[in-house]
Amino acid sequence: MDTQKLADLYRSMFRIREFENAAEIASQGGVAAWGLAASAKPALVRGPLHLSTGQEAVAAGVCHALTKEDMLTSTHRGHGHTLAKGADATKMMCELFGRATGYNKGKGGSMHIADFSVGMLGANGVVAAGIPIATGAAHALKIQKKPYLVACFFGDGATNRGPFLEGLNWAQVYSLPVLFICEDNRISATTPTKSMSAGEGAFARAQSFGIPAVQVDGNDVLAVHEAAAKMTAEIRTKGGPRFIHAVTYRFKGHVSVDPGTYRDPKEVEAAIKNDPLIATRKKLIAAGLPLSQVEAIEAEAQKEIATALAVAEAAPWPVVADAYEDIMNTSAGVWV
């Protein structure tokens, strides 16, 4: 086992968990535990968030197999993917807080964060909408003969939507450099996916297109990373798309203010016992990394997110005039 690689993966996972926990609390109202005032002031994040708590191993495992120049499309549950690809946590938090210093100047919010400087083409509030975007970006890379690929994250619910069929078909027909990742948390909003999906699921559907596919334990960050490393290498050398079906679990409700009481408590309890962070931490210590170094990784992430919270809360709001910038003049066909 490469202890340094495992430590890097754990660092990425822990940062995501810290960010999600902080953002969740900020969307529900400040509490002293996060360095925020314990008064009954309004929530610092306006509107609910789609959290990826419990799914950190998929984002970290895949993104650590990518280069900075590789691209990525995400989902409405995209904080983890964005952080793992290298985005700045403070600018992300500012965006969640609706502040002018956020990635989208406070206009996009949680579901529309993008950072082209690290290849993050954007989260997306529409289920499955990232699939044709990723496929189109991959087609552009192929036409331009650039040696990069596009990683495309989507949930199991997306496999029942038209863009899934269209995107995978187009990518296979034109042998495009796309790594499709189905982040299967087994529930589509509030409905168990199995009850709404015919056939044998995402893995079988990918194979039906002739796309090489693999199914992995999405809570095992090493298994995810090894699969992603193998498949990205194949894309770079042989071309064509690849598909990872990562089975994981979403610890929280559909949104940050949703208690998720529609799920069986025993199911949730069993899933939490299989927490990918706890499992990875145990592997790190078993591999010989001193506990002090593990705790240092955690403390560094905690400090980073605490700083992001403080900066975001103090950051300026957009001014009214900003509403008239970064918009399309449809009659002239230009951005203003």
C-alpha positions, 0 to 999 in steps of 0.5 A: 500500500502506498501510504502517501497516496492513501494519506492524500486520499484521506486528506481530500475526503476529510476536507469534503466532510468538513466542508459539508458539515460546516455548510449543513450547519450554516444552512440551518443557522449558526452554532458555536461549535463551528465558530459561528454565533449561537444566536437565533440569527437566520441561516447563513446559507439561503436555501437548502443544500444537496450534501455528499456526506458519506460519498467522499470516497468516490469523489476523492478516488476518481479525482486523484486519478485526473490531471489538472487539465482533465475536465469534470462535470458534476451534479446538484450534489457537487461540493465533493467533486469540486473540492477534490478537483482542486477548487478553493474551499473559501471561494466555494463557501462564499458562493454558498453564502451568496457573496460577491467573492464567490465563484459565481459572484454569489449568483449561482449558489451551491448547484452551479459552482464552476472553476475552469482553472482546475477543469471543473466545468460546473455543477448542475441543478438538472439531473443528468444534464452534466452527461451531454456537457461532458460528452460535448467537451470530450468531443471538442478535446478529440477534435482538437487532438488534446491529450486530456479526458472528461470525468462525468459524475452523475447519480443512479437516478440519472440513468432513467433520463434521456441524456444518459442514453444519448450521452453514452451512445454518442461517446461510444459511437465517436470513441470519445475520452470520457470517464462516466462515473455513476455515483450510486447512492441507491436513492433518487431524492426520496425514492429508492432507485430500485423501485423505479429502475427496470433491469439490472441497473447502471452497470448493465446499461453501460455494458449494453453500449459496449462501453468497458465498465467496472463495479466497485465499492464506492466506500473503499477509496483505494478500490475507486482510485485503482479503478479510476487510475486503470480506466483513465490510463486506458482512455489516454492510450486506447481512446473511447469511453469507460464507465465506473459504477460506484455503489455508495450511500448518502448519509443525509436527507435529499437536502440539508434541511431534510431529516430523511425520515422516509428511510429505514433507520436500521439501513441508515445506521448500518451505512454509517457503520461503514463510514468511508472516512473511518475505514480509510483512517483505520487503513492509514494507521494500520499502514504505519502512518503515526496517529499524530500525522493523521490528526495533523491532516484532520486539523489542517482541514478543520482550520481551512474550513473554519477560515472559509466560514469566517471569510464567507460570513464577512465577505461583501454582498453583490451590489444591485448593479451586478444583476445586469452583468454576466447575462446574455443579450439574446437579441445581439447574441453576446454576453454583457 
